[in-house]
């Protein structure tokens, strides 16, 4: 196995930063959608709107988990870099490995959230077909 150097964890910085930006944009669009759905639900108590609200609640919690795992991954990358800098190479390898696992978990939850988002669109399509 090659030795872990300072440049290895830094390679994740741009990738994780872009992923976090995408997660934040997703969260902001959900916040706007929550406001819109709330107004619709106040005006007319619809089963479709209620289903969308339930779906959106799940998606918000998943997005929060994605963000927490992504930020934790980035945090552990910084810790791994510090450990490499001070000479704790073996510990840095495990910390960096954990950061990679957290990033994998974040991406996995993202796939799950996309699956739920498709269900939300299916609710709209079914409503339009009626």
Beta strands, then each sheet from edge to edge (+ up, - down):
end
